[in-house]
Amino acid sequence: MVKIKLENEVLQVVGESCHGAKENLRWLLKNMRPYFEITMQDEPEAVASLALRLNQLQQEQRLVLADREDRLILAKRNQPGSLYETLSGLSEREVSYAQFTQSYEALPFCTDKLEVQRFEFDRKKHEEIAATKRVNIPKEIQFAVADALKEFYPQFDLKQLPELLNLLWLNNENYVRISPAKRTAQAVWMYYLSSQQSGICFDVELSEDDAGRGEYRIMFATENPPQFDFLTQVMEVFSRLRVGVRRAYCLTISNGMTPYFLGTFYVSSAYADLSDSESPLYQNLRSELYNTQILSTSKPTYKTYVNKGLMTGEEASLVNAIIAFCHTNLAHNQPERFSFDDVERTFLSQPEMTNELIKLFELRFDPALAQLKQDRYLEFYAQIKQSIEEYNSGHRYLDDIRRTVFRCALLFINRTLKTNFFVPEKQALAFRLHPEYIDELGADCYADLPADRPYRVTFFFGRHGCGHHIGFSDIARGGWRTVLAHGWDDYISNANTIFRETFVLAHTQHLKNKDIYEGGSKMVVLLDAADLKDRELVTRRLHKVQYGFINAFFDIFITENGKAKDGRVIDYYGQDEPIELGPDENMHDTMVERIATQSVRRGYLLGIGVMSSKRIGINHKEYGVTSAGVVKFAEITMEHLGIDVHRDMFTVKFTGGPGGDVAGNAMHLLLERCPAVRINLIIDGTGALYDPQGADSVALKQILLQQDIEAYDAEALHPGGYILYRNQRKTEGLRELYRKLTCSPKGLSEEWITVDEFYRDFNRLLFTVKADLFIPAGGRPETVDVTNYQDFFDSEDQPSMRAIVEGANSFITPEARDLLQKKGIVILRDSSANKCGVISSSYEIMANLLMSEKEFITNKELYVADVLSILEKRAEDEARLIFKRLQQSGGNKLITEISAEISQEINANYSRLFEFFQANGEASEDPQMKKVLLAHMPKFIRERPRYRGRLQKLPPKYIAAIIASEISSSLVYRGDQKADFIEMIKGHINRNFTANDKKKTVS
């Protein structure tokens, strides 16, 4: 009886649904926009399901019309938050296409309109797009899209249409097939516009819907959008600004290297302010959409301040930047006192003070407030400073911490000289600071830093990272390294020390740069990849951060007549700043080339010279320029110890793998020049190779400069040798095990060791394996410090090596260096031993300034050969001077002290001479000075009038710097101190006393 009743009720519902389906379908076709019918023609089943079940929306929250691996289609009543709710549930899926469409009229049974949401999850892989050539696109589509571009976007370069249309077709053929030509043209235009505008664009067009009603079309596109919840955040911006989106079409494509988000959103013409690009609504919407590239929705500031309407998204980004700045500047010396959580809580718990700091920042840098007098800023600054000093919550220890944090924030605002914060089309923030703020923080905050103070400090902040660029001279150069943090603990640990790391590396670089006209600098960026497991996603985020930071760099450092060229950058510094960068850790060749290209496109004063190791340059790895100096220092050091490396047997141990630049090239040079060398230990990120008889030269050469140590042929091991594999793991129950291959007289044997066993062995090898020479050519800074340096010595206090030649920067702390030397180990420090890489980069930039791309490529090998000769000479000059001065001191000085003294002498000479030539431009025109300028140049330039004549066209600042540099280093390397002193006395007498004698004679 129950069964019959249920059957009858079901049949009645089915009958009613079928009866109403035709009526519902007619309603849909009448009230949904024509584009709905076009885009849903490939989903008749989904439309049929909607027609059959439309009335169920009286009771149901949503109707699932299609739910497949590659597609989801939903129908909902259009209510506040309905779209956000759906998108929130998709946060872990990468959307390739999203479409939201509302009905014209309300549903027949309620006052809400119908909303149909369509999502596709079919992103093509970059490799797939890059590997596919031209496709056959119907001619009628090509012509129609071309006509639409001519009509609506006449600025578009039609020569690029075949390539871009081909790209769209490869990514989403169905989209191009079914879309009206105008819509496809819009997608092409957005891609083109964003690629021309540093990867991001925003535009508003007046349009009308199919019923002739006015509306605005908002187009927003960005290269490499943040992963997962990006679309959700974009829709939240519209919602927060109370701009209702009627429908939207969002496409994500790949260009073979990186993804692009192309979004078109339609809103009612009731938002009249959108017609005026100067209106607050237009500017706020543009700024907030751009700011999605910087503001992370996972940050507490977003949830605490933005979601509650207490501040804008841009203001929250500024607060996040201030938090990161305060943490990195305070924690390096006192990590327990100024933890990230404590610094962040300082701002979250004090919204009133936080907002006051934002207002002060705006008063200093908002171009709209530029007409306000400086005394208003100073008055407000004094008020906030007083409030900070009087801050008292009754918790003495906590109050002291928070006062220090707020003081740091206040210094950050007051000592920033220019920032791109008020440039809307940015993907990262940049703040150029006066370095005086370091001393103003107080001795407790900088006691762990070198005593010298930098010339500039620049802080960068983005959605997934932060970092510093620190330079010790006006014209400065040094590498850009990015540290990848694969977990939150890893991120915090690195963030605690990243400011000191940058400072020390830049200071070391300054000592190292003594032979060139550029002072030392370094840029270190910390990337948060804690939420990513896939390597491709990590690379995407890496490129996003690097590209965002370099464009922020250009925002503030591109100048015109000394001032920031972009009028939205208030510039309190007012001078050109020639800053040269170079690739370092996690800087890929594609990004090197892209930075150089972008520099030219945006008009930076150095052009492609902003970045070294380019295709139009001297690639460090290809030519082994850094290793040339390292090996030359090693040869002379071994000579000092009585070993002729070209004849005698000696042993070497390395950190840094055979696939790396410095280690790989150093191994190559040693194997080439030293027939009896034995490399008995190699440690890199993939594992460790120990071989008591030395790695087999044939097996090692097979992987040099190509692969890491895990690729070494284990069959080439000698008895007693073994390889630890860091990336080859397996689990047994709850245990994680690492692979180890050991060679015995019987052959290879495999075992799987525990995590503790692996790291115990892996970490001790560096210290315990005996060798004549240790070359640290890779590894994290400060790996060896005062807590572990003693591990280099055995129970009888005998060291495991006789000498260390530092190929990697700051691998050993200064304190540990001193202690090791006092126990008899010879150490040639980084600022001397690996200086040749930066010298090469300097000559690369010189080539960029003196030659066209075609000229450089044609003459590259001749030019590079000259540079390599200079590198060998510079390395030998310093190495021999170091040991000469060691002998002169009777062995009573540490070698690293002598090295530092040489650098300081040269840099002191340079600073004084550069200042003189800057102030006395005519002095550079002296024929003798022109000889000095020529002497600095490679033989290729000196001997060819065509290029020699171009030297006088160099910027005056560069000519002054080159002459100062060449004289400075020559005085120290070639000078005889006693003879120089006598010459100085004679010159003084001739200038002052001889003239007086003549006067007396005349009288």
Secondary structure in CASP SS format (residue, H / E / C, confidence):
PFRMAT SS
TARGET T0000
AUTHOR 0000-0000-0000
METHOD secondary structure of the structure
MODEL  1
M C 1.00
V H 1.00
K H 1.00
I H 1.00
K H 1.00
L H 1.00
E H 1.00
N H 1.00
E H 1.00
V H 1.00
L H 1.00
Q H 1.00
V H 1.00
V H 1.00
G H 1.00
E H 1.00
S H 1.00
C H 1.00
H H 1.00
G H 1.00
A H 1.00
K H 1.00
E H 1.00
N H 1.00
L H 1.00
R H 1.00
W H 1.00
L H 1.00
L H 1.00
K H 1.00
N H 1.00
M C 1.00
R C 1.00
P H 1.00
Y H 1.00
F H 1.00
E H 1.00
I H 1.00
T H 1.00
M C 1.00
Q C 1.00
D C 1.00
E C 1.00
P H 1.00
E H 1.00
A H 1.00
V H 1.00
A H 1.00
S H 1.00
L H 1.00
A H 1.00
L H 1.00
R H 1.00
L H 1.00
N H 1.00
Q H 1.00
L H 1.00
Q H 1.00
Q C 1.00
E C 1.00
Q C 1.00
R E 1.00
L E 1.00
V E 1.00
L E 1.00
A E 1.00
D E 1.00
R E 1.00
E C 1.00
D C 1.00
R E 1.00
L E 1.00
I E 1.00
L E 1.00
A E 1.00
K E 1.00
R E 1.00
N C 1.00
Q C 1.00
P C 1.00
G C 1.00
S H 1.00
L H 1.00
Y H 1.00
E H 1.00
T H 1.00
L H 1.00
S H 1.00
G H 1.00
L C 1.00
S C 1.00
E C 1.00
R C 1.00
E C 1.00
V C 1.00
S C 1.00
Y E 1.00
A E 1.00
Q E 1.00
F E 1.00
T E 1.00
Q E 1.00
S E 1.00
Y E 1.00
E E 1.00
A E 1.00
L C 1.00
P C 1.00
F C 1.00
C C 1.00
T C 1.00
D C 1.00
K E 1.00
L E 1.00
E E 1.00
V E 1.00
Q E 1.00
R E 1.00
F E 1.00
E E 1.00
F C 1.00
D C 1.00
R C 1.00
K C 1.00
K C 1.00
H H 1.00
E H 1.00
E H 1.00
I H 1.00
A H 1.00
A H 1.00
T C 1.00
K C 1.00
R C 1.00
V C 1.00
N C 1.00
I C 1.00
P C 1.00
K H 1.00
E H 1.00
I H 1.00
Q H 1.00
F H 1.00
A H 1.00
V H 1.00
A H 1.00
D H 1.00
A H 1.00
L H 1.00
K H 1.00
E H 1.00
F H 1.00
Y C 1.00
P C 1.00
Q C 1.00
F C 1.00
D C 1.00
L H 1.00
K H 1.00
Q H 1.00
L H 1.00
P H 1.00
E H 1.00
L H 1.00
L H 1.00
N H 1.00
L H 1.00
L H 1.00
W H 1.00
L H 1.00
N H 1.00
N C 1.00
E H 1.00
N H 1.00
Y H 1.00
V H 1.00
R H 1.00
I H 1.00
S C 1.00
P C 1.00
A H 1.00
K H 1.00
R H 1.00
T H 1.00
A H 1.00
Q H 1.00
A H 1.00
V H 1.00
W H 1.00
M H 1.00
Y H 1.00
Y H 1.00
L H 1.00
S H 1.00
S H 1.00
Q H 1.00
Q C 1.00
S C 1.00
G C 1.00
I E 1.00
C E 1.00
F E 1.00
D E 1.00
V E 1.00
E E 1.00
L E 1.00
S E 1.00
E E 1.00
D C 1.00
D C 1.00
A C 1.00
G C 1.00
R C 1.00
G E 1.00
E E 1.00
Y E 1.00
R E 1.00
I E 1.00
M E 1.00
F E 1.00
A E 1.00
T E 1.00
E E 1.00
N C 1.00
P C 1.00
P C 1.00
Q C 1.00
F C 1.00
D C 1.00
F H 1.00
L H 1.00
T H 1.00
Q H 1.00
V H 1.00
M H 1.00
E H 1.00
V H 1.00
F H 1.00
S H 1.00
R H 1.00
L C 1.00
R C 1.00
V C 1.00
G C 1.00
V E 1.00
R E 1.00
R E 1.00
A E 1.00
Y E 1.00
C E 1.00
L E 1.00
T E 1.00
I E 1.00
S E 1.00
N C 1.00
G C 1.00
M C 1.00
T C 1.00
P E 1.00
Y E 1.00
F E 1.00
L E 1.00
G E 1.00
T E 1.00
F E 1.00
Y E 1.00
V E 1.00
S E 1.00
S C 1.00
A C 1.00
Y C 1.00
A H 1.00
D H 1.00
L H 1.00
S H 1.00
D C 1.00
S C 1.00
E C 1.00
S C 1.00
P H 1.00
L H 1.00
Y H 1.00
Q H 1.00
N H 1.00
L H 1.00
R H 1.00
S H 1.00
E H 1.00
L H 1.00
Y H 1.00
N H 1.00
T C 1.00
Q C 1.00
I C 1.00
L C 1.00
S C 1.00
T C 1.00
S C 1.00
K C 1.00
P H 1.00
T H 1.00
Y H 1.00
K H 1.00
T H 1.00
Y H 1.00
V H 1.00
N C 1.00
K C 1.00
G C 1.00
L C 1.00
M C 1.00
T C 1.00
G H 1.00
E H 1.00
E H 1.00
A H 1.00
S H 1.00
L H 1.00
V H 1.00
N H 1.00
A H 1.00
I H 1.00
I H 1.00
A H 1.00
F H 1.00
C H 1.00
H H 1.00
T H 1.00
N H 1.00
L H 1.00
A H 1.00
H C 1.00
N C 1.00
Q C 1.00
P C 1.00
E C 1.00
R C 1.00
F C 1.00
S C 1.00
F H 1.00
D H 1.00
D H 1.00
V H 1.00
E H 1.00
R H 1.00
T H 1.00
F H 1.00
L H 1.00
S C 1.00
Q C 1.00
P H 1.00
E H 1.00
M H 1.00
T H 1.00
N H 1.00
E H 1.00
L H 1.00
I H 1.00
K H 1.00
L H 1.00
F H 1.00
E H 1.00
L H 1.00
R H 1.00
F H 1.00
D C 1.00
P H 1.00
A H 1.00
L H 1.00
A C 1.00
Q C 1.00
L C 1.00
K C 1.00
Q H 1.00
D H 1.00
R H 1.00
Y H 1.00
L H 1.00
E H 1.00
F H 1.00
Y H 1.00
A H 1.00
Q H 1.00
I H 1.00
K H 1.00
Q H 1.00
S H 1.00
I H 1.00
E H 1.00
E C 1.00
Y C 1.00
N C 1.00
S C 1.00
G C 1.00
H C 1.00
R H 1.00
Y H 1.00
L H 1.00
D H 1.00
D H 1.00
I H 1.00
R H 1.00
R H 1.00
T H 1.00
V H 1.00
F H 1.00
R H 1.00
C H 1.00
A H 1.00
L H 1.00
L H 1.00
F H 1.00
I H 1.00
N H 1.00
R H 1.00
T E 1.00
L E 1.00
K E 1.00
T E 1.00
N C 1.00
F C 1.00
F C 1.00
V C 1.00
P C 1.00
E C 1.00
K C 1.00
Q C 1.00
A C 1.00
L E 1.00
A E 1.00
F E 1.00
R E 1.00
L E 1.00
H C 1.00
P C 1.00
E H 1.00
Y H 1.00
I H 1.00
D H 1.00
E H 1.00
L C 1.00
G C 1.00
A H 1.00
D H 1.00
C H 1.00
Y H 1.00
A C 1.00
D C 1.00
L C 1.00
P C 1.00
A C 1.00
D C 1.00
R C 1.00
P C 1.00
Y C 1.00
R E 1.00
V E 1.00
T E 1.00
F E 1.00
F E 1.00
F E 1.00
G E 1.00
R C 1.00
H C 1.00
G E 1.00
C E 1.00
G E 1.00
H E 1.00
H E 1.00
I E 1.00
G E 1.00
F C 1.00
S C 1.00
D C 1.00
I C 1.00
A E 1.00
R E 1.00
G E 1.00
G E 1.00
W E 1.00
R E 1.00
T E 1.00
V E 1.00
L E 1.00
A E 1.00
H C 1.00
G C 1.00
W H 1.00
D H 1.00
D H 1.00
Y H 1.00
I H 1.00
S H 1.00
N H 1.00
A H 1.00
N H 1.00
T H 1.00
I H 1.00
F H 1.00
R H 1.00
E H 1.00
T H 1.00
F H 1.00
V H 1.00
L H 1.00
A H 1.00
H H 1.00
T H 1.00
Q H 1.00
H H 1.00
L H 1.00
K H 1.00
N H 1.00
K H 1.00
D H 1.00
I C 1.00
Y C 1.00
E C 1.00
G E 1.00
G E 1.00
S E 1.00
K E 1.00
M E 1.00
V E 1.00
V E 1.00
L E 1.00
L E 1.00
D E 1.00
A C 1.00
A C 1.00
D C 1.00
L C 1.00
K C 1.00
D C 1.00
R H 1.00
E H 1.00
L H 1.00
V H 1.00
T H 1.00
R H 1.00
R H 1.00
L H 1.00
H H 1.00
K H 1.00
V H 1.00
Q H 1.00
Y H 1.00
G H 1.00
F H 1.00
I H 1.00
N H 1.00
A H 1.00
F H 1.00
F H 1.00
D H 1.00
I H 1.00
F H 1.00
I C 1.00
T E 1.00
E E 1.00
N C 1.00
G C 1.00
K E 1.00
A E 1.00
K C 1.00
D C 1.00
G C 1.00
R C 1.00
V C 1.00
I C 1.00
D C 1.00
Y C 1.00
Y C 1.00
G C 1.00
Q C 1.00
D C 1.00
E C 1.00
P C 1.00
I E 1.00
E E 1.00
L E 1.00
G E 1.00
P E 1.00
D C 1.00
E C 1.00
N C 1.00
M C 1.00
H C 1.00
D H 1.00
T H 1.00
M H 1.00
V H 1.00
E H 1.00
R H 1.00
I H 1.00
A H 1.00
T H 1.00
Q H 1.00
S H 1.00
V H 1.00
R H 1.00
R H 1.00
G C 1.00
Y C 1.00
L C 1.00
L C 1.00
G H 1.00
I H 1.00
G H 1.00
V H 1.00
M E 1.00
S C 1.00
S C 1.00
K C 1.00
R C 1.00
I C 1.00
G C 1.00
I C 1.00
N C 1.00
H H 1.00
K H 1.00
E H 1.00
Y H 1.00
G C 1.00
V H 1.00
T H 1.00
S H 1.00
A H 1.00
G H 1.00
V H 1.00
V H 1.00
K H 1.00
F H 1.00
A H 1.00
E H 1.00
I H 1.00
T H 1.00
M H 1.00
E H 1.00
H H 1.00
L C 1.00
G C 1.00
I C 1.00
D C 1.00
V C 1.00
H C 1.00
R C 1.00
D C 1.00
M C 1.00
F E 1.00
T E 1.00
V E 1.00
K E 1.00
F E 1.00
T E 1.00
G C 1.00
G C 1.00
P C 1.00
G C 1.00
G C 1.00
D H 1.00
V H 1.00
A H 1.00
G H 1.00
N H 1.00
A H 1.00
M H 1.00
H H 1.00
L H 1.00
L H 1.00
L H 1.00
E H 1.00
R H 1.00
C C 1.00
P C 1.00
A C 1.00
V E 1.00
R E 1.00
I E 1.00
N E 1.00
L E 1.00
I E 1.00
I E 1.00
D E 1.00
G C 1.00
T C 1.00
G E 1.00
A E 1.00
L E 1.00
Y E 1.00
D C 1.00
P C 1.00
Q C 1.00
G C 1.00
A C 1.00
D C 1.00
S H 1.00
V H 1.00
A H 1.00
L H 1.00
K H 1.00
Q H 1.00
I H 1.00
L C 1.00
L C 1.00
Q C 1.00
Q C 1.00
D C 1.00
I H 1.00
E H 1.00
A H 1.00
Y C 1.00
D C 1.00
A H 1.00
E H 1.00
A H 1.00
L C 1.00
H C 1.00
P C 1.00
G C 1.00
G C 1.00
Y E 1.00
I E 1.00
L E 1.00
Y E 1.00
R E 1.00
N E 1.00
Q E 1.00
R E 1.00
K E 1.00
T E 1.00
E E 1.00
G C 1.00
L C 1.00
R E 1.00
E E 1.00
L E 1.00
Y E 1.00
R E 1.00
K E 1.00
L E 1.00
T E 1.00
C E 1.00
S E 1.00
P C 1.00
K C 1.00
G E 1.00
L E 1.00
S E 1.00
E E 1.00
E E 1.00
W E 1.00
I E 1.00
T E 1.00
V H 1.00
D H 1.00
E H 1.00
F H 1.00
Y H 1.00
R H 1.00
D H 1.00
F H 1.00
N H 1.00
R H 1.00
L H 1.00
L H 1.00
F H 1.00
T H 1.00
V C 1.00
K C 1.00
A C 1.00
D C 1.00
L E 1.00
F E 1.00
I E 1.00
P E 1.00
A C 1.00
G C 1.00
G C 1.00
R C 1.00
P C 1.00
E C 1.00
T C 1.00
V E 1.00
D C 1.00
V C 1.00
T C 1.00
N C 1.00
Y H 1.00
Q H 1.00
D H 1.00
F H 1.00
F E 1.00
D C 1.00
S C 1.00
E C 1.00
D C 1.00
Q C 1.00
P E 1.00
S C 1.00
M C 1.00
R C 1.00
A E 1.00
I E 1.00
V E 1.00
E C 1.00
G C 1.00
A C 1.00
N C 1.00
S C 1.00
F C 1.00
I E 1.00
T C 1.00
P H 1.00
E H 1.00
A H 1.00
R H 1.00
D H 1.00
L H 1.00
L H 1.00
Q H 1.00
K H 1.00
K C 1.00
G C 1.00
I C 1.00
V E 1.00
I E 1.00
L E 1.00
R C 1.00
D H 1.00
S H 1.00
S H 1.00
A H 1.00
N C 1.00
K C 1.00
C H 1.00
G H 1.00
V H 1.00
I H 1.00
S H 1.00
S H 1.00
S H 1.00
Y H 1.00
E H 1.00
I H 1.00
M H 1.00
A H 1.00
N H 1.00
L H 1.00
L H 1.00
M C 1.00
S C 1.00
E H 1.00
K H 1.00
E H 1.00
F H 1.00
I H 1.00
T H 1.00
N H 1.00
K H 1.00
E H 1.00
L H 1.00
Y H 1.00
V H 1.00
A H 1.00
D H 1.00
V H 1.00
L H 1.00
S H 1.00
I H 1.00
L H 1.00
E H 1.00
K H 1.00
R H 1.00
A H 1.00
E H 1.00
D H 1.00
E H 1.00
A H 1.00
R H 1.00
L H 1.00
I H 1.00
F H 1.00
K H 1.00
R H 1.00
L H 1.00
Q H 1.00
Q H 1.00
S C 1.00
G C 1.00
G C 1.00
N C 1.00
K C 1.00
L C 1.00
I H 1.00
T H 1.00
E H 1.00
I H 1.00
S H 1.00
A H 1.00
E H 1.00
I H 1.00
S H 1.00
Q H 1.00
E H 1.00
I H 1.00
N H 1.00
A H 1.00
N H 1.00
Y H 1.00
S H 1.00
R H 1.00
L H 1.00
F H 1.00
E H 1.00
F H 1.00
F H 1.00
Q H 1.00
A H 1.00
N C 1.00
G H 1.00
E H 1.00
A H 1.00
S H 1.00
E H 1.00
D C 1.00
P H 1.00
Q H 1.00
M H 1.00
K H 1.00
K H 1.00
V H 1.00
L H 1.00
L H 1.00
A H 1.00
H H 1.00
M C 1.00
P C 1.00
K H 1.00
F H 1.00
I H 1.00
R H 1.00
E C 1.00
R C 1.00
P H 1.00
R H 1.00
Y H 1.00
R H 1.00
G H 1.00
R H 1.00
L H 1.00
Q H 1.00
K H 1.00
L C 1.00
P C 1.00
P H 1.00
K H 1.00
Y H 1.00
I H 1.00
A H 1.00
A H 1.00
I H 1.00
I H 1.00
A H 1.00
S H 1.00
E H 1.00
I H 1.00
S H 1.00
S H 1.00
S H 1.00
L H 1.00
V H 1.00
Y H 1.00
R C 1.00
G C 1.00
D C 1.00
Q H 1.00
K H 1.00
A H 1.00
D H 1.00
F H 1.00
I H 1.00
E H 1.00
M H 1.00
I H 1.00
K H 1.00
G H 1.00
H H 1.00
I H 1.00
N H 1.00
R H 1.00
N H 1.00
F H 1.00
T H 1.00
A H 1.00
N H 1.00
D H 1.00
K H 1.00
K H 1.00
K H 1.00
T H 1.00
V H 1.00
S C 1.00
END
